[in-house]
Structures are given as C-alpha cells and as structure tokens.
C-alpha cells in the first residue's frame, strides 16, 4: 500500500478546509484500488473550534498518549491484535463441526450412515449404533433430467435461452426478439422480432424484475413442448440511469440502464404464447393496469399458463391461469393485505396437477391451505397456527410415483445438511400405500414452522391433507432442520442446534399418538470447543423492542481471553431490513474480528421476517425508523452490563445495513460514536420502485416517511464519526447515494470520511475495504489508544538489558494520530469517556471499513 498526503491538496470546499488522502492499494481483486478518504474539518460553533491539524502538522501529544502504529490507517495485518484475528479465524470453522451425518442408506430395520471418516449402522428398533462398512452398491445417481439445461442468468438478469422439454428446440433471445433454433440442424427462425421504431422487447425483462421479483426467466416451454410463452416488455417510459465504468482507465465508459426509482413510471409487462404446430401467436389478457407487475410464470400439468399479478402498491396479489389458445385469464386465488402482500407465497402442487398447497397470511401468520386450479372456490385449511409456517419439506401421497416432493429441501440452504446428500432407497416411490391408510384424507404433509421456545427456533410438523392430525414432532428447545424420512415413513432423522449450541443429529420413531420419540443420537458436535480454545461461548440474549412490548433476540460474541472485570467497546453488526434474518436459529461461532478486542452483537429488529404480519409490518411507511429504534433498544440493554463500554459503541453494515449505520450516527449520536456505512441507500427516493414502494409507497404518497428515512436530509446534523464506502459501478444501490450525502455534509462543513472503489459494484471484494473499516473502527472505539497504552507500558524485551524499563519504541513516532478521546488510557477497566461527537477524526488517519456481509449471499429482492 502506498499513500501520499500533501498540504498542497488541502483546498477550500464550501468554506470548509478539506484534506484529501489518496491511497493506492494493490489487491488480489483489483490491480489498483483508488481509496479516497475525505475528511472535512470545519469550524462548528456548537462543537469545536481551533486550528486544523493535518498529517504533516500533528497535534502535540504526551509520551503516554502517542500511538505506536502511526496514522490510523494501513493494511489490516498492521492493526494491533491482527495476528489474534488470524489465529481465531483458523479456529472458528472447526468449532461446532461433527454434528451431522451423510450418505444415508435405509433398510426396513437399519440405517447406515457416514460420520466423519467412518461408517455406522443403527438398529431402528433399539437405537443401538455399531461400526459398519460402506453399503454395497453406490447410492442412486441424482436425477438431473429436470435440472436447468440453459446458462445461468446472473444476478438481476434473465436467461437468454430456454431448451424445450424434449431437447429438440431452443428459444433464444437476442436483438430484442425471440428466435427458435432447431438444435440438430442449428437453423433459426424468428418467433417475434423487435420492430423498428418500437420499444417493446420480447423474451426478456429488466434489472428490477430480476432483482426484486426473482424473475430469472423470460421464456417458458409448456411441459409437453407444444407452446412457448414469453415476455413482451415495454420500457419506453422508464427513466434511464447513466452509470460510468472504467474509472481506473484512461477514459470512462458510459453504460445506460433502465432503472425505475420510487415514483417513476414502471415497465409495462405482457405475456405472449406461440403454438409450435400452427405458428399461431396469442396475446395473454393480463389486465388493463399498466402499472401492475406480472411475474412468477410457469405452466401447469394441464397446459395452463400460470402467473402472479400484483398491483403497484403490492398489497393485492392474484394467482392467474391463462388458456394458451385464447389468451383468456382467470383468477384462481386473491390475497390482500393492509400493508404489503408477500410476492411469492409458498406453492406446491400435488400429483394430480390440479390440487396445490398455498400459503396465506390472512390470519396474520403464514398458514397453509389446499386449493384447486379447477375450482377457485375450493379451500381446505390445513394449519391454524399462531406462528408462521416457513417451508414445506415433504408431501406424501398414497401410491404415488417418485416426484420432486421426495427429499425436498428444508427451511434453510445449508450444504452440510443431510437433506443435501443422496440417500439410498429414500424416494417417495417406496412409500407403501399401507403406510398411508392410517392418515385420513389420503396423504400427509411435513412442514417447518417457527413454533419453538424462541421465534427463531423452527420445528418439524406434520398434518394430514384434509387438515386433521396436526402434530409438532420436535421439541421446541432447539432449531430443527435436515429432515430425512425412512421409506416406510416410520422413522426420520433431523438436526437440532441453537445459535449457541452446536448441532446434533437425532433418529426419531414416528408415534401415531404422541408424534415422535427419540431413538438415538447419531452425531454430536463437541460442546466444549469454545472452552478448549479459551473462548467464551456466544450468548443468545433477549431484550424488549422500542415499543416497550415486543420481545426481540440477539447474539453477543466475546473477544478471546474475555475478562468480565474489564470494559470492552461494542460493535453492532447489522442488516436489519425486510426479508433478511440475522438470528436464524442455526449455530453461529461468530466472526474472528472480535479478536481485535471488542464485543460484537447482531440483533433482529421489528420489520424482519418470520414473526408474523404485524411484526413484519412495523416498519411500513417508515424504513429506518422502528427498525433502528429497536437496534438502539438492544444497545441500551447491553449497556447495563458492567463489561460493556457504553461510551464506545459503533455500527457497521452493508446495503440496507449501510443505510442503518448511516442513520444510526445521525439519529443517535449519543449512542453511537462511529458508523461504517457500506453501499447505503441514503435517500429512499434513489432506490427502485418494486422494493421501495412495497414498504414505503411512493414519495408522493408518503413524503414525510421518505424525509424521515433520508440520511441526506439529516447529513448536516452529523456529530459522530462516519465512514462512507461505495463501489463506483454499483448498479443496485447507485454511487450517487453516497455522493449525494457527501455533498450535503460538505455543504454543511461537517467532517466525515469516504472510500470509493473504482471498479466495484454492490459487492466490494477488496481487502482494502476490510482494512479501511477496521482501522476506522479501531480508532474510534478506542482500540488503538488501548493497544498503544499497553505497548508503552510493556518493558523492553530482555535482549536490551541496558534499558529494561524503557517502553518499546513506537514504529512511526513521527506521525502519531491524535487519540479520539481525552480519556486516560491507563485505566482500561474504567468506562472511557465517549468520543466527543463534535471532535473530528484526524485527517491524517484514514480509517478502514469493516468487511460487510457479502452482498452476493443476500437473497435477491432482499437488497438494498
């Protein structure tokens, strides 16, 4: 890393003196990352006065206060205690391992499985486990016939080709049209071409449909291959957004995207159907509302085209069925909510292709019911729960052939789960008809619902397909997942864990009267891994929301060698937005970054999913209101603990978490001394229509809500330390968000810091991000000061006997950074004086952003 700061770069911007520090960092992700740290040092009458200090004019310091690490910036490895982070990072992945099994083989009396490096067999009747050998024969190969044959779409895009079910034809989108290719001869003919002078494209959608409605396809073959349906998409009224690329090249490149922001005109989506045998083209009657959304397209087993239709406000959803030969459409199900309606409810078809299980939130919680395509008036309630159903994991019908219902995934996507492994003799075809005779209604459904001791502990349930016999099969004390049933349905295995308790896998026997009985524990992760490594286990804690009523949960992670008699700064790792959980019920060993010497907490606020409609809707029309208030309530609850330094609390997050971090230091400067905001939406008017209007309506309908949630409008009030981070080619949360806020703070002469990545999009994968964030946090949470004091108080090594009592020499004494607080560093166990909000961070100490939760792992539609 090479950095250069010159007094000649100091300029007057809007009356404020500004120091620009340009840092070039070569990383594996980028040849050259230009990091711009901007710190405006202004004279704020109510905050601070006096001359401005730069890196070449360091403020005088006493010897005890000097920082041995020089400027508060650099590579991550140069941070005090960075080596402890590396050590902990090597340990944490091994904690909690060993509690799951794989490669299951069922017989009528035994289950053979692989655990660790060995094979075992358990007697189903007795639960006795013995060593074994690998079963003869290989597990049946996975059926890949239904796997996608076409290239991946990529995030927020649609596939450009779709292969017919028999592999004869390929529908291809290019040049705005749809073309049909005969695969054997490689010949092509047009199905629908984009006409000159028109703006309608065929066989594609746009970014906002891909990002927010998970619409990765735009062409669909009927199951018998007779029909091809595709989008007709009109973006002519959608405003363009110009995004520059090539910031690190000689010249930039302008790229244009159609991006409707809150309140803008939306694209108009239509559907067309092409009949291969006759060449006839039919336009589907999707309705006259040009602002509605059309998505979730699929074919039924009976050649009806199914799709979702929702109005622009997204509080009313229709499941539609269209006749391909006429285009006529009819409503099968309508769902309406006072706030917003789930855009993709659970939908599972039974074998007859007519009946389907549907999830509805009409009761206030996600419950399941049986419906029919052929009779829209038919409704058979299946569950009547006061907690939400999360997923359907298995549907068992009598004498059915093998289907996609066998080995259905459970409620979480975990590559280490048993249900992600092949399982011999575990297909639904092996379910005997006699095993079903005891179940009225001719079938049974197994599902996951959050009915445990906490709202995040998912439990395995079952219910007959006539709504009778509902049972919870697992205890409520743990989170359960990884369901695998025996072929006869008499036994199953599942994995139990909590955020603080490692996994264990249990064999159950089905009891028609009492539900399920534990037969044996097949695998258990060691429970003492934390203690063996001198670590305090994480703590699942509860607190009350800002409304004074609602119980909330969080998880607290402790640094190595934690001493409860000392004070530790607290970092809140946040996302907090709709659709995303931080506390999942799964075991979580935490981040190694806490080895820098801080407590790290993450909490779920109101507005996050899987707690019912009232809980989810608490932030309706007021994003970054109650959700942020709840995070503050959690901080205040933790601050009552004697080892929490309430004067040094910071928040970091990316995307929606970045928005929360920026708003945290603006709205609660008395609580948060610093915030790291990665790719934040700084004003909801900047974000797309589908996501933003679902929760906020339009700016015209809700101007006060938009203003209250705008970091740009609050920017001039900043009193705490703020670091903004953004990729300059971010097509999701546009870089103009950060730049708008930067300008607002510059205009108000408010000090802040900023780091921009010239070639990064929404996911910033540069090590410079991590380095910048953690240097920034270490400075403002007092970690640099504490480490400096510890180093100065440490006698020299025995190799220098002539000066045994002399403190070790600072590595860069010529450029010390001023401590962020005037508190005396010699008493680390005493609560430190908070970083005075009005005291700006030293321009010569560029800080470092914490690594955000990787945006690419966030579910599409759950961003920003």
Phi, psi and omega in degrees: 000134178237130179230150178216129177232128183234142177296340179288345179276348179292127182228166175261119180234111181060032179085355181256142175279128187236130173257125180254124178246115181261122182240125178255122182235120175277124180231170178292335183274332182221143178293318177215115178260121178270112180255119181253111177259116182248124179228106181274120181259106185247161175267106182253114187302322184274355187243300182202157178221167177123175181293158181265129180263136175245177183295337179268357178229067185295145177292143178299141180224152172286159182301324183288341184262355183296147181262112182297345182266009177068221180299148179280067180187161180144196178285154181301322184295343180272354177294144171300134181075010178298328179293330177289326176297316179297318179296316181292325179298331178283336184272317191302320181299338181273345180282128180089002178278155174102004183262009182234161181235170181209173178051066182279140172228116181264141163236173179302337185237350185221165170227123176253138184211166180252129178224123184064238179256006189234163176254146180221156175232134178245133174284122186295325184286321186257336184082009180284129182252132178228156175296151185214188176233167182298131180301149178294143180080151179274154174299146182302140180295146177295138178283108182262007184296333182260004178289151178301131180266351189255157183302153177297150182281328190087158185300132174064022178234174178243149176299145181261003175210154179216122183269137181295156184303328180270002178075014183274321186237161176225122174274131185232135174257124170200155181053033176079004183231179178244132182232148182250123180249130172278116190297321183293318184262349182063021178271150185231146172219150181285139171262312176208118181259149175286126186276143178299135179085354178253160183249008182273124174256151183240141177077023177207167173232221180218183184300313187293326175293319180291319184285316191257340180244009179054034183270090183266352177242153177223003176221135187222127175272140170293159187294336176264002177076010183278334185232149172235118176259150179203161179286146160244114194237120183248111180252016189299332182263358182280127178297147179272152172238126181265119181245122179276138174237171180075033180297334181262011179255181181294321180224144178281161178241132180270125175243137183252134174225147176271112188224100178284120177266163186315124180092345180286161171299140179266162169294155177256120184254132174230169179233142177229153181231129179250128178263118186297318187294323185252344185075010182284140179247131182235136174265126181284136177278094181268358181109169186266354183284109183284348180262000182284168177247135178240121187196184179061039187283138177199162177258143173278171177292346184247030175058039167253141178272118182258144177201159174266145175225126178224148180286170184298323179290342176064032175255000178223126184236135175242135164267119187249153173228129182242142175276122188291334183277343180238336183085357181293137181241153177221154180272126177266313180221140170238134175236134181225138178231156176290329181258266178226148182260137175306128186283333181229078178297155174303136182213116179228124180274145172275178188294334181284354178073000180251310179282145178211149175270132186232140179260130180231142176255022182300328181280352186101347176227151180292109178238162187251147177214157179260133181226173180228140172293323185284346183215096184293345180275347182284125176218120176242101178301137179250325179231152179223065192257151175259029175206158190277141166285133183262319183197160172260127184252342183196132171238124186245115179244150183293136172052036180269157176282166179303138183215178180293347180289333179293137179058035177299147180294155179271199191283349181227151178268100184228112183296349181264000182285152176300324186286001174259006181251155176290148184223117181293144174056032184244021179279158180293342179296337181274357176289118183282147179298326182294332180288345183261346187300334180285351184257109178301147179091352172080026177171174185210150179235135174252137185211168180251134176221147181277073184246022183277190182296331170241164184291353180254001182267101181285143181235153178269127179237165169217156178206145176288155185284005169254007178091000181265165171069030180293131180218142168267124189265345183240156179290159184270004186278348182224169171269131184244140179204186174069036183296132168222125180261150171288157183302328181271000177075009183270343182224158171205160173242155177202161183248132179253142176195168170225171177303336182245357181242122182298162185291152168218143182252131189237142172264129179244149169250133180287131176241113186302336183263312187261002178096267183215147181233132179290129179259316183199152171264119187271335179201142179219129174285145179304137182270351185248020181299323179296310182298321180299331181257019177058040180242143173277130180300151176297161183239128171272116184240160179239151177207171183260137181297170181295344177283355178079004186231312192286127176284138179231162181234151176214171178230134183245131181245137187253147177289160175300152180056038180301132180238109184294352178272354180257169177258139179231139172293161185236130175246129176262115177267115195232147159238287167084354186272170179302142173085357185230135178256144169259324177255106187260348188096342179282156177296139183217110180281347174091181182268144178289346183297341179294345178292351174292345176115033182223163168274141176235131180233148169226144188218150173259125180261172171300147184102344176273165191276175171067032173231010181101163189292322180296316180298313181295328186270005183298336181259011182299128181072004183210057176300143185065028173249266179301327180296315177291322178302322180291322176299320178295320177300321177294319178298316182295326176294317179291329183294345178284348180282141187294337183267002178265123177275094185293347178277348181230082179235132179228165177229139174226146178190166181231145180067239176299325176296327175293321176299315179299320181294317178297316180291330181297313182286338178280315184274332185229062179293340178282345180257317186249121178277342183203157177212141174247115185248102178268126177046053184279148164278109185270349172205126186294348173293343181275347188260171191288162185296310190297310180292307189294313184288338176301322184253341187236356192056196183272160177301329179291323180282332189223057183298323181294321178295319178295319179294317182295330181264014184262115174291332179297315182290336179263359190303322184293346182268001185302128177236339179269183180270132183228133173243121176260137180227135180204148170271135186282352176242034178285110181269001179262287172261102190298146180300341177300336176302306181293321183290326175298317181290323178300316180296319180298322179285324176295316179299327180270002181057047180255130180287140177200174176231153184211143176226125182244142180246113190297328186243021182255145174261217185292329174265113182260110188251038179258140176294341178294332176300308181299315182298313183298314184297315186283331172295318179299312181293320180298322179293310189274346172269002177084007183290325178293318179297315181296318180293322179297317180296318179298321181291319181292331180275356181270124179298159178297158179295155181302343182291351178239069186296340183292337180224064185295333184263001183282129178298151179299145186285133177299145182292328181222069186293342184284344183224061180287152175262143180292137177297146185286344179223157178274008184293153183282119185285354184279358180233070185297338181279351179268140180304126181287152173293135184298152173302119184298117186306328184280349182276118183286154175287147185295131183302331185278003182241071179299135184266176184233133184285144175287150178293125181282163169299129190303118185300330183294342178273353180282141180297140177301141182087347178266356176273164020289000000 
